[in-house]
């Protein structure tokens, strides 16, 4: 992708544990275009969130990242903490999974929003607070001026997530990272939050990387999807194409397990046998132990992530049964 806003190349994330080193992300490469909404999906432990944390410099103390994360011409993995701080909260923002633990319980909501504008944009306190109220109103917080003077515990879960969206978008970032932003919300509030993110992304031109295990969320919001398993990319495709014609056995398994209206007639959902692998392996396909169509080569050789141009533009899959034989 020549006009990429973000280019990730061979990203690896390793953690030191008492029993040895484990790899959570194994050679991930992907691109994000300006204004695009990219979904990263997979089961818990597949490495989705660690990609975002590596980009933001927020890995746990026992973690380390390798490879390149090129954002606006800078390798985020090579930046000093001071230079990375200037990028975070300005051109790059993140919405975390749990807004209650992400907001400071001792600061009023308006002050928390204003703080980023004071630090990154050089606004006065009065100017920053006025901008914060305007953004709270924009994300449909009722009586925004009064609510800005309240503390996080005085907001509902849906309202707190709207506050996090407002905080992330206040500095007009080029790229927004969203880590399971609707997990704790009921379906009605979830739909409102997703629609709000899509609307603000269209208005501001902000690109979004959405990490989720919910394929319904992906179908509603994303332009393109990357399917992750065991820290590796299994498949990549435009969202509509992925749902209509998945190329990888793991993707087909995920889609078969997703509730649909037609399951009223056939109520049994599909399942993927076995348990998820939480880290990469030195050889072979990480999905081999759970795959019902595996070949002998799948246990010994890592399937390359092939371009599937014959099946349509923007498609890739790491499977020997898709494309040329091994």
SULWO-V261979 format. One record per residue. N is the residue number from 1. OMEGA is omega in degrees with one decimal (999 if undefined). NEAR is the number of other ideal C-beta (glycine too) atoms within 8 Angstrom. Layout:
n: [N & N]
omega: [OMEGA & OMEGA]
near: [NEAR & NEAR]
//
This chain:
n: [1 & 2 & 3 & 4 & 5 & 6 & 7 & 8 & 9 & 10 & 11 & 12 & 13 & 14 & 15 & 16 & 17 & 18 & 19 & 20 & 21 & 22 & 23 & 24 & 25 & 26 & 27 & 28 & 29 & 30 & 31 & 32 & 33 & 34 & 35 & 36 & 37 & 38 & 39 & 40 & 41 & 42 & 43 & 44 & 45 & 46 & 47 & 48 & 49 & 50 & 51 & 52 & 53 & 54 & 55 & 56 & 57 & 58 & 59 & 60 & 61 & 62 & 63 & 64 & 65 & 66 & 67 & 68 & 69 & 70 & 71 & 72 & 73 & 74 & 75 & 76 & 77 & 78 & 79 & 80 & 81 & 82 & 83 & 84 & 85 & 86 & 87 & 88 & 89 & 90 & 91 & 92 & 93 & 94 & 95 & 96 & 97 & 98 & 99 & 100 & 101 & 102 & 103 & 104 & 105 & 106 & 107 & 108 & 109 & 110 & 111 & 112 & 113 & 114 & 115 & 116 & 117 & 118 & 119 & 120 & 121 & 122 & 123 & 124 & 125 & 126 & 127 & 128 & 129 & 130 & 131 & 132 & 133 & 134 & 135 & 136 & 137 & 138 & 139 & 140 & 141 & 142 & 143 & 144 & 145 & 146 & 147 & 148 & 149 & 150 & 151 & 152 & 153 & 154 & 155 & 156 & 157 & 158 & 159 & 160 & 161 & 162 & 163 & 164 & 165 & 166 & 167 & 168 & 169 & 170 & 171 & 172 & 173 & 174 & 175 & 176 & 177 & 178 & 179 & 180 & 181 & 182 & 183 & 184 & 185 & 186 & 187 & 188 & 189 & 190 & 191 & 192 & 193 & 194 & 195 & 196 & 197 & 198 & 199 & 200 & 201 & 202 & 203 & 204 & 205 & 206 & 207 & 208 & 209 & 210 & 211 & 212 & 213 & 214 & 215 & 216 & 217 & 218 & 219 & 220 & 221 & 222 & 223 & 224 & 225 & 226 & 227 & 228 & 229 & 230 & 231 & 232 & 233 & 234 & 235 & 236 & 237 & 238 & 239 & 240 & 241 & 242 & 243 & 244 & 245 & 246 & 247 & 248 & 249 & 250 & 251 & 252 & 253 & 254 & 255 & 256 & 257 & 258 & 259 & 260 & 261 & 262 & 263 & 264 & 265 & 266 & 267 & 268 & 269 & 270 & 271 & 272 & 273 & 274 & 275 & 276 & 277 & 278 & 279 & 280 & 281 & 282 & 283 & 284 & 285 & 286 & 287 & 288 & 289 & 290 & 291 & 292 & 293 & 294 & 295 & 296 & 297 & 298 & 299 & 300 & 301 & 302 & 303 & 304 & 305 & 306 & 307 & 308 & 309 & 310 & 311 & 312 & 313 & 314 & 315 & 316 & 317 & 318 & 319 & 320 & 321 & 322 & 323 & 324 & 325 & 326]
omega: [-170.9 & -177.1 & -174.5 & 168.6 & -179.7 & 175.5 & 176.7 & -177.3 & 174.1 & -179.0 & 174.5 & 175.6 & -179.9 & 176.5 & 175.8 & 179.4 & 179.9 & -178.6 & -180.0 & -177.8 & 176.8 & -178.4 & -179.5 & 177.2 & -168.8 & 172.1 & -179.5 & 174.1 & 177.3 & 180.0 & 175.2 & 179.4 & 176.3 & 177.9 & -177.5 & 172.6 & -178.8 & 175.0 & 172.5 & -173.7 & 178.5 & 179.6 & 176.2 & -179.6 & -178.1 & 178.0 & -175.5 & -175.8 & -178.3 & 174.6 & 179.9 & -179.2 & 177.4 & 179.2 & -176.7 & -177.5 & -174.5 & 176.3 & 175.1 & -174.2 & -179.2 & -179.1 & 174.4 & -177.3 & 176.2 & -177.3 & -179.2 & 170.8 & -174.9 & -179.7 & -177.5 & 175.1 & -179.6 & 174.2 & -175.5 & -178.0 & -177.3 & -177.3 & 172.5 & 178.2 & -179.6 & -179.9 & 177.7 & 177.0 & -179.7 & 177.9 & -179.8 & -180.0 & 177.9 & 178.2 & -176.2 & -179.7 & -177.4 & 170.8 & -177.3 & -172.2 & -176.1 & -176.3 & -178.0 & 178.6 & 179.8 & 178.4 & 178.6 & -175.7 & -176.5 & -179.4 & 174.6 & -174.6 & -179.4 & 179.1 & 179.1 & 177.5 & -176.5 & -175.2 & -179.6 & 179.2 & 178.0 & -176.1 & -171.2 & -175.6 & 177.2 & 179.3 & 173.0 & 180.0 & -178.7 & 179.1 & -178.2 & 179.4 & 177.5 & 177.4 & 179.3 & 178.8 & 179.3 & -179.9 & 176.0 & 176.7 & -178.0 & 177.8 & 171.5 & 168.6 & -178.1 & 178.0 & -169.8 & -177.5 & 179.3 & -178.8 & -180.0 & -179.8 & -178.3 & -179.8 & -175.6 & -176.9 & 179.7 & 179.8 & 172.1 & 179.5 & 178.8 & 178.5 & 178.0 & 178.3 & 174.6 & 176.5 & 179.2 & 176.8 & 178.3 & -179.5 & -177.4 & -175.4 & -173.3 & -179.1 & -179.1 & -178.2 & 174.1 & -177.0 & 178.2 & 176.3 & -177.1 & -177.5 & 179.6 & -171.1 & -176.5 & -174.0 & -173.0 & -174.2 & 174.4 & -168.2 & -179.8 & 178.7 & 178.2 & -179.9 & 179.7 & 179.9 & 179.1 & 178.4 & 179.4 & 178.4 & 179.8 & -179.4 & -178.7 & 177.0 & 177.9 & -176.2 & -173.8 & -176.2 & 179.8 & 172.3 & -177.0 & 164.4 & -177.2 & 176.0 & -177.8 & 168.9 & -174.1 & -178.4 & 174.9 & 176.4 & 179.2 & -178.9 & -176.8 & -166.5 & -163.7 & 172.2 & -174.8 & -174.6 & 170.7 & 179.6 & -175.4 & 174.6 & 179.2 & 178.6 & -178.2 & 175.0 & 177.0 & -177.0 & 174.1 & -178.1 & 168.1 & -171.5 & -177.3 & -179.3 & -179.0 & -179.2 & -178.1 & -173.2 & 179.3 & -175.0 & -175.1 & 178.6 & 178.8 & 177.7 & 178.3 & 177.6 & 177.9 & -178.2 & 178.9 & -179.5 & -178.3 & 178.4 & 178.5 & 179.0 & -177.8 & 177.6 & 171.9 & 179.5 & 177.1 & -166.9 & -177.8 & 177.8 & 175.3 & 177.0 & 173.7 & -177.4 & 177.0 & -179.0 & -177.9 & 172.4 & -174.1 & 179.2 & -179.1 & 178.0 & -175.5 & -177.0 & 177.0 & 178.2 & -179.6 & -177.8 & -169.3 & -176.6 & -176.9 & -174.7 & -178.3 & 179.6 & -174.5 & 174.5 & 178.5 & -178.6 & -176.8 & -177.9 & -174.2 & -174.8 & 178.9 & 179.1 & 179.1 & 177.5 & -173.2 & 168.7 & -179.3 & -176.5 & 179.0 & 179.9 & 179.3 & -178.7 & 174.5 & -177.7 & 174.5 & 176.0 & 177.9 & -178.9 & 179.1 & 179.9 & 176.6 & -176.8 & -176.2 & 177.1 & 179.1 & 999]
near: [6 & 3 & 6 & 10 & 12 & 12 & 9 & 14 & 9 & 9 & 16 & 12 & 18 & 11 & 10 & 6 & 8 & 3 & 3 & 5 & 7 & 9 & 11 & 14 & 15 & 13 & 10 & 16 & 9 & 9 & 8 & 11 & 10 & 8 & 8 & 11 & 12 & 15 & 15 & 13 & 13 & 12 & 8 & 5 & 8 & 12 & 16 & 14 & 10 & 12 & 15 & 13 & 11 & 15 & 12 & 10 & 10 & 4 & 11 & 5 & 4 & 6 & 14 & 6 & 12 & 9 & 12 & 10 & 15 & 12 & 13 & 6 & 4 & 10 & 8 & 13 & 10 & 5 & 11 & 5 & 7 & 6 & 9 & 11 & 8 & 8 & 12 & 11 & 10 & 11 & 9 & 15 & 14 & 12 & 12 & 9 & 8 & 7 & 12 & 9 & 6 & 7 & 13 & 6 & 7 & 4 & 10 & 9 & 16 & 12 & 9 & 11 & 18 & 14 & 10 & 12 & 15 & 12 & 7 & 10 & 10 & 4 & 10 & 6 & 8 & 6 & 9 & 15 & 12 & 8 & 13 & 15 & 12 & 9 & 12 & 17 & 9 & 8 & 12 & 8 & 12 & 5 & 6 & 11 & 7 & 7 & 13 & 14 & 8 & 9 & 9 & 12 & 6 & 5 & 11 & 5 & 11 & 11 & 10 & 13 & 16 & 14 & 17 & 14 & 15 & 15 & 11 & 11 & 14 & 12 & 12 & 6 & 13 & 9 & 15 & 15 & 14 & 12 & 12 & 10 & 13 & 13 & 8 & 7 & 11 & 6 & 6 & 6 & 12 & 11 & 9 & 10 & 15 & 12 & 8 & 12 & 14 & 11 & 8 & 13 & 14 & 8 & 6 & 8 & 8 & 13 & 17 & 14 & 13 & 14 & 13 & 13 & 9 & 8 & 11 & 7 & 13 & 14 & 9 & 9 & 12 & 12 & 7 & 13 & 15 & 12 & 15 & 14 & 14 & 14 & 15 & 12 & 13 & 14 & 18 & 13 & 14 & 12 & 13 & 6 & 12 & 13 & 9 & 5 & 6 & 10 & 12 & 13 & 11 & 14 & 13 & 9 & 12 & 14 & 10 & 9 & 9 & 9 & 4 & 5 & 4 & 6 & 10 & 5 & 5 & 5 & 6 & 5 & 9 & 7 & 7 & 9 & 5 & 6 & 4 & 10 & 11 & 8 & 12 & 12 & 8 & 3 & 6 & 10 & 12 & 12 & 12 & 10 & 6 & 11 & 11 & 6 & 6 & 8 & 8 & 5 & 9 & 13 & 8 & 7 & 8 & 7 & 11 & 5 & 9 & 10 & 5 & 12 & 7 & 3 & 8 & 9 & 5 & 9 & 15 & 12 & 14 & 14 & 13 & 10 & 6 & 9 & 7 & 4 & 3 & 7]
//
